[in-house]
Amino acid sequence: MVDFKRYNLENGLRLIVHPDPSTPIATVNLLYNVGSKHENPERTGFAHLFEHLMFEGSVNIPSYDTPLQKAGGENNAFTSNDITNYYLTLPTENLEMAFWLESDRMLGLKLTEEKIRVQKNVVIEEFNQRYRNQPYGDAMMLLREMAYKVHPYQWSTIGKDISHIEGATSQEVSDFFYHHYAPNNAVLTVVGNVEPEEVKQLADKWFGPIPRRDLDLKEIPREPTQEEPRNHEVTRDVPHDVIYKAYHMSHRNHPDYVPTDLISDLLANGNSARLYQQLVKRKKLFGSIDAYITGEVDEGLLMVSGTLAPGVKMKDAEDELLRELDKLKEQQVEEDELQKVKNKLLAVRTFTKTSALHKAMNIAFFELLGDANRINTEEQEYLKVTPSDIQRVSQQVLDRKNCSTLYYYSKKQ
């Protein structure tokens, strides 16, 4: 059981404290409710740009990393389609330093022309390395464009087009900061050998004076139901042919999210899973195969992808893959097979609860979803899933009309 205390500051900041006397390290996690889906379609990539800019110094602290490192701390961050998450760990006795650092960059970044220019160049180079020059690097970008026609999940966190970052003005960057990186758009979690009331006092001291801000709360359109299959093929200078299939699935708070997660594990969680056993090991059609859910807050995707074995034709590989997917729709999974997958998943989740960092991140994310206590209850939702649930959800999600397929061919030499 993960016990915690929850507080709301007057400026809208949500604070959650989980006392954990087992560790001498304190973990501070600050989740901002801003990801790539909150961007202007004509100015994408800003949330990812700020993942970099937030480490470039604030109004009163020219270097974020230097004082933290002197205090024995470490930090990092990530951006998704839904959120931007900053986290740090440091000895518990130095906890106040974390509040000093995080509150000052929430108060205001030192967004000089030079710092913006430098970090824009970093993001542009990252775009070139990860998406243009890396084998299969553009696959997910192509799939998102195919699967989403209305919802802003249609672009990746790096942005729809790198020209959006290249052309961003200093005023646009500043406006994005003040309309999103605000106390009333954030969840702060602290995990460690701490007293909740003392942490609350630190939050009042350092974050309390920061005023609420007018948020840019765009209405995010819901993606319409896909009524027919979508297909696209490309040829690239890559070593092997690969097939990608993207199926629309439910949003994160929908009851069918959990069964869909288990479906992905039934298909491809380890070498004992269905797709590996049938298509890699037995029929030798694929060299590797995978299935996973993208896990977004809004309606996401169940992804299935496979690297074809040498000499295998794309149609033959796809036909056999579809036959395996159809089995989940046509036949109920055996209880033993489902229980094995549940046990594996629950073991991983139990292990993550031994990590202060994972607890801090998960508490913040569940709070964003509406209930921080789901860190304690969601496992029960997985245990309640039945074979009939798996079959019902498979019939909905794995419908061929609901699929976008990318045929990624290797350029023949």
Secondary structure, 3 states (H helix, E strand, C coil): CCCCEEEECCCCCEEEEEECCCCCEEEEEEEECCCHHHCECCECCHHHHHHHHCCCCECCCCCCHHHHHHCCCEEEEEECCCCEEEEEEEEHHHHHHHHHHHHHHHHCECCCHHHHHHHHHHHHHHHHHHHHCCCCCCHHHHHHHHHCCCCHHHCCCCCCCCHHHHCCCHHHHHHHHHHHCCHHHEEEEEEECCCHHHHHHHHHHHCCCCCCCCCCCCCCCCCCCCCCCEEEEEEECCCCCEEEEEEECCCCCCCCHHHHHHHHHHHHCCCCCHHHHHHHHHCCCEEEEEEEECCCCCCCEEEEEEEECCCCCHHHHHHHHHHHHHHHHHCCCCHHHHHHHHHHHHHHHHHHCCCHHHHHHHHHHHHHHCCCCHHHHHHHHHHCCCHHHHHHHHHHHCCHHHEEEEEEEECCC
